[in-house]
Amino acid sequence: MIFVVGHTAVDHICSVSHLPGPNASASVFDRTIAFGGGAANIAVGIALLKGKVSLVSAVGGDFADSEYDKRMKELGINQQFFIEPAKHTATAFMFTDPEKNQMTYFEWGASTLFATENAPSLPFVHMATADPVFNLKVARQKTGFASFDPGQDLHRYTAAHLEEMFQYIDLLIANHHEYAGMCTTLGIDREKLISRVPMAIETRGGEGCILCNNGKEIFIPAIKVNCLDPTGAGDAFRAGFLTSYAAGYSLEDSCRIGSVTASFVVETQGCQTGLPDWGSLVRRYEDTTGQFPSHGPART
């Protein structure tokens, strides 16, 4: 079982003329309302790839019996939810310009519950965007593999939060902007940051990702497809990586599987719309990357 900790949200995804500065405006060309939340996106991706997954999240009084709730239950996602009936489920507002640059505003809603709830002890856990204090509680109590992704909640983490988190995790995964942000918060360079964790993955959008393990860096290229919307690509990468790594695939092969998984999502609008099943993933892997790899014993 893979446990994913973090937000469940409703996404408002907008295509805009440009990303304006302060006291300015932009035109919205298109708007889509979709299922989202970093942790929930990852959990849905894992479930579609036939991985066993449990989502530790917070939802509002509007979630029960909603289409999103029904979708998760259809996929067999185990819901370990904190519920705040008086609030609505978290909402993200995402704006993407023609050059695929993106800006996000996030309303926490029911996710404020993370600050006060008790954290479970988990054997194979990925900590996605969520309250720093709650994620640290999870990290302290983990009983097996743990990966951490500060995501767009990075601005909530202090240097002390990050320093302690690095003591517990096996893998740090973030994009290049977030790596730069963590370096600024900690006052160190990228090499020093990576040296503080056993394994690290740095995603670089359409370029691919860099896997850092035992002092060695391996570049994994992205799969070239027509990119309609980059929203959710990182979550899809994590879903593919976690599913395959938990199943016993190597770090490098899991990164390649993650890259292939992400390639499906950028072809559509919405974080979960284009997520593949395992068969589609394998076919695209063999069409673009080579023979699909074998794996060792499962890690969960």
C-alpha positions as CSV (number, residue, x, y, z in Angstrom):
1,M,0.0,0.0,0.0
2,I,1.3,3.5,-0.9
3,F,0.1,6.2,1.4
4,V,-0.1,9.7,0.0
5,V,-0.5,12.7,2.4
6,G,-1.8,16.1,1.3
7,H,-4.4,18.2,-0.4
8,T,-7.6,17.2,-2.1
9,A,-8.9,20.2,-4.1
10,V,-11.1,21.5,-6.9
11,D,-9.1,23.2,-9.6
12,H,-10.0,26.2,-11.7
13,I,-7.6,26.1,-14.6
14,C,-7.4,29.2,-16.7
15,S,-5.6,30.0,-20.0
16,V,-4.6,33.7,-19.9
17,S,-3.1,36.3,-22.2
18,H,-0.1,36.8,-19.8
19,L,0.8,36.7,-16.2
20,P,0.3,40.3,-15.0
21,G,2.3,42.2,-12.4
22,P,0.8,44.1,-9.4
23,N,-2.1,46.4,-10.1
24,A,-2.6,45.0,-13.6
25,S,-4.9,42.6,-15.3
26,A,-5.0,39.9,-18.0
27,S,-7.6,38.3,-20.3
28,V,-8.9,34.8,-19.5
29,F,-9.3,32.9,-22.8
30,D,-10.5,29.6,-21.3
31,R,-11.5,28.1,-17.9
32,T,-11.9,24.5,-16.8
33,I,-13.1,23.2,-13.4
34,A,-11.5,19.9,-12.6
35,F,-10.6,17.4,-9.9
36,G,-7.3,18.3,-8.3
37,G,-5.1,18.7,-5.2
38,G,-1.5,17.4,-5.4
39,A,-1.9,14.4,-3.1
40,A,-5.3,13.5,-4.6
41,N,-3.9,13.7,-8.2
42,I,-1.1,11.4,-7.2
43,A,-3.5,8.9,-5.5
44,V,-5.8,8.8,-8.6
45,G,-2.7,8.3,-10.8
46,I,-1.5,5.4,-8.7
47,A,-5.0,3.8,-8.6
48,L,-5.3,4.0,-12.4
49,L,-2.0,2.3,-12.7
50,K,-3.4,-0.5,-10.5
51,G,-1.4,0.4,-7.4
52,K,-2.9,0.1,-4.0
53,V,-3.2,3.6,-2.5
54,S,-4.5,5.3,0.6
55,L,-5.1,9.1,0.6
56,V,-4.6,10.9,3.9
57,S,-6.3,14.2,3.3
58,A,-8.9,16.8,4.4
59,V,-12.2,17.7,2.8
60,G,-15.1,19.9,3.5
61,G,-18.8,19.3,3.9
62,D,-19.3,19.6,0.2
63,F,-17.2,16.5,-0.6
64,A,-19.3,13.5,0.5
65,D,-21.3,12.0,-2.4
66,S,-19.8,14.5,-4.8
67,E,-18.7,13.4,-8.2
68,Y,-15.1,13.6,-6.9
69,D,-16.0,11.3,-4.0
70,K,-17.7,8.9,-6.3
71,R,-14.7,8.9,-8.6
72,M,-12.3,8.0,-5.9
73,K,-14.5,5.2,-4.6
74,E,-14.8,3.8,-8.1
75,L,-11.0,3.6,-8.4
76,G,-10.7,1.9,-5.0
77,I,-8.8,4.7,-3.3
78,N,-8.8,4.2,0.5
79,Q,-9.9,7.6,2.0
80,Q,-8.4,8.5,5.3
81,F,-10.0,11.9,5.5
82,F,-10.3,14.6,8.1
83,I,-13.7,16.3,7.6
84,E,-14.6,19.9,8.3
85,P,-18.4,20.2,7.6
86,A,-18.4,24.0,8.0
87,K,-15.8,24.6,5.3
88,H,-15.6,23.6,1.6
89,T,-12.9,21.4,0.1
90,A,-9.7,23.3,-0.8
91,T,-9.7,25.2,-4.2
92,A,-6.9,26.0,-6.5
93,F,-6.9,28.8,-9.1
94,M,-4.3,28.2,-11.8
95,F,-3.3,30.6,-14.6
96,T,-1.2,29.6,-17.6
97,D,0.1,32.0,-20.3
98,P,0.9,31.1,-23.9
99,E,4.5,30.3,-23.1
100,K,3.2,27.7,-20.5
101,N,4.4,29.8,-17.5
102,Q,2.1,29.2,-14.6
103,M,0.9,31.0,-11.5
104,T,-1.3,29.4,-8.8
105,Y,-3.4,30.7,-5.9
106,F,-4.6,28.2,-3.4
107,E,-7.5,28.5,-0.9
108,W,-7.0,26.0,1.9
109,G,-10.6,25.6,3.0
110,A,-10.9,22.3,4.9
111,S,-7.1,21.7,4.6
112,T,-6.6,24.0,7.6
113,L,-7.5,20.8,9.6
114,F,-4.0,19.5,9.0
115,A,-2.6,22.0,11.5
116,T,-4.5,20.3,14.4
117,E,-5.0,16.7,13.5
118,N,-3.0,13.7,14.7
119,A,-0.8,12.1,12.1
120,P,-0.8,8.3,11.5
121,S,2.3,6.0,11.4
122,L,2.7,4.9,7.8
123,P,5.0,2.3,6.2
124,F,5.5,3.6,2.6
125,V,4.5,7.3,2.4
126,H,4.7,10.2,0.1
127,M,4.2,13.6,1.7
128,A,2.9,16.0,-0.9
129,T,1.7,19.6,-0.5
130,A,0.2,20.0,3.0
131,D,0.7,21.7,6.3
132,P,4.5,21.6,7.3
133,V,3.8,20.6,10.9
134,F,1.5,17.8,9.9
135,N,4.0,16.5,7.3
136,L,6.7,16.6,10.0
137,K,4.5,14.5,12.3
138,V,4.1,12.0,9.5
139,A,7.9,11.9,8.8
140,R,8.8,11.4,12.5
141,Q,6.4,8.4,12.7
142,K,7.1,6.7,9.4
143,T,7.9,3.1,9.6
144,G,9.4,2.5,6.2
145,F,10.2,4.5,3.0
146,A,9.3,8.2,3.0
147,S,9.4,10.7,0.2
148,F,8.8,14.4,0.5
149,D,7.5,17.0,-2.0
150,P,7.0,20.6,-0.6
151,G,5.4,21.7,-3.8
152,Q,3.5,25.0,-3.9
153,D,3.3,25.0,-0.1
154,L,7.1,25.6,0.0
155,H,6.5,29.2,1.2
156,R,5.0,27.8,4.4
157,Y,8.2,25.9,5.3
158,T,10.9,27.5,7.5
159,A,14.5,26.5,7.5
160,A,13.9,24.6,10.7
161,H,11.0,22.6,9.0
162,L,13.2,21.6,6.1
163,E,16.3,20.8,8.2
164,E,14.2,18.4,10.3
165,M,12.4,16.9,7.4
166,F,15.6,16.0,5.7
167,Q,16.6,13.9,8.7
168,Y,13.7,11.5,8.2
169,I,13.1,11.2,4.4
170,D,14.6,8.7,1.9
171,L,13.8,10.8,-1.2
172,L,13.3,14.5,-1.9
173,I,11.4,15.3,-5.1
174,A,10.7,18.8,-6.3
175,N,10.9,20.9,-9.5
176,H,13.8,23.2,-10.2
177,H,11.9,26.3,-9.0
178,E,11.3,24.6,-5.6
179,Y,14.9,23.5,-5.3
180,A,16.0,27.1,-5.8
181,G,13.4,28.1,-3.1
182,M,14.7,25.6,-0.7
183,C,18.3,26.7,-1.3
184,T,17.3,30.3,-0.6
185,T,15.4,29.3,2.6
186,L,18.4,27.3,3.9
187,G,21.1,29.6,2.6
188,I,22.9,26.8,0.8
189,D,23.6,25.8,-2.8
190,R,22.0,23.0,-4.7
191,E,24.9,20.6,-4.2
192,K,24.8,21.1,-0.5
193,L,21.0,20.6,-0.4
194,I,21.2,17.3,-2.3
195,S,23.9,16.1,0.0
196,R,21.5,16.3,2.9
197,V,19.2,13.6,1.6
198,P,19.8,10.0,0.5
199,M,18.1,10.4,-2.8
200,A,16.8,13.4,-4.8
201,I,14.8,14.0,-8.0
202,E,14.7,17.4,-9.6
203,T,12.0,17.7,-12.3
204,R,12.6,20.3,-15.0
205,G,9.3,20.5,-17.0
206,G,9.7,19.7,-20.7
207,E,13.4,19.0,-20.3
208,G,13.0,16.0,-18.1
209,C,14.4,15.3,-14.6
210,I,17.7,14.7,-12.8
211,L,18.0,11.7,-10.5
212,C,20.7,12.1,-7.7
213,N,21.8,9.0,-5.9
214,N,25.0,8.1,-4.1
215,G,26.7,11.2,-5.5
216,K,25.8,10.3,-9.1
217,E,23.5,12.4,-11.3
218,I,21.5,10.7,-14.1
219,F,19.5,12.8,-16.6
220,I,16.1,11.4,-17.7
221,P,14.6,13.2,-20.7
222,A,11.0,14.1,-21.0
223,I,8.8,12.4,-23.5
224,K,8.1,14.7,-26.4
225,V,4.4,15.2,-27.0
226,N,2.1,18.1,-27.9
227,C,1.7,20.1,-24.7
228,L,-1.8,21.6,-24.3
229,D,-1.5,22.3,-20.5
230,P,1.4,21.5,-18.1
231,T,-0.9,21.5,-15.0
232,G,-0.6,18.2,-13.1
233,A,2.5,16.9,-15.0
234,G,4.5,16.8,-11.8
235,D,1.8,14.9,-9.9
236,A,1.6,12.4,-12.7
237,F,5.3,11.9,-12.7
238,R,5.1,11.2,-8.9
239,A,2.3,8.7,-9.5
240,G,4.2,6.8,-12.1
241,F,7.4,6.9,-10.1
242,L,5.8,5.8,-6.8
243,T,3.8,3.1,-8.3
244,S,6.8,1.5,-10.1
245,Y,9.3,2.1,-7.3
246,A,6.9,0.5,-4.8
247,A,6.5,-2.5,-7.2
248,G,10.2,-3.1,-7.2
249,Y,11.5,-1.2,-10.3
250,S,14.9,0.6,-10.0
251,L,15.2,4.3,-9.3
252,E,16.2,5.1,-12.8
253,D,13.5,2.9,-14.4
254,S,10.9,4.4,-12.1
255,C,11.9,7.9,-13.2
256,R,11.5,6.9,-16.8
257,I,8.1,5.5,-16.0
258,G,7.2,8.7,-14.2
259,S,8.2,10.7,-17.3
260,V,6.0,8.6,-19.6
261,T,3.1,9.0,-17.1
262,A,3.5,12.8,-17.1
263,S,3.5,12.8,-21.0
264,F,-0.2,11.8,-21.0
265,V,-1.3,14.5,-18.7
266,V,0.2,17.5,-20.6
267,E,-1.8,16.5,-23.7
268,T,-5.1,17.4,-22.0
269,Q,-6.4,20.1,-19.7
270,G,-6.8,19.1,-16.1
271,C,-4.6,17.2,-13.6
272,Q,-6.4,13.9,-13.8
273,T,-8.1,14.0,-17.2
274,G,-5.3,12.3,-19.2
275,L,-3.9,9.9,-16.6
276,P,-3.1,6.5,-18.2
277,D,-3.8,3.0,-17.2
278,W,-0.9,0.5,-17.0
279,G,-1.4,-0.9,-20.5
280,S,-1.3,2.6,-22.1
281,L,1.8,3.4,-20.1
282,V,3.7,0.3,-21.2
283,R,2.8,0.9,-24.9
284,R,4.0,4.5,-24.9
285,Y,7.1,3.5,-22.9
286,E,8.0,1.0,-25.6
287,D,7.2,3.4,-28.4
288,T,9.3,6.2,-27.0
289,T,11.9,4.8,-24.6
290,G,12.6,1.1,-25.4
291,Q,11.8,-2.3,-24.0
292,F,9.8,-2.0,-20.8
293,P,12.0,-3.0,-17.8
294,S,11.7,-5.8,-15.4
295,H,11.5,-5.3,-11.6
296,G,12.7,-6.9,-8.4
297,P,10.7,-7.6,-5.2
298,A,8.0,-5.1,-4.2
299,R,9.0,-2.5,-1.6
300,T,5.6,-2.3,0.2
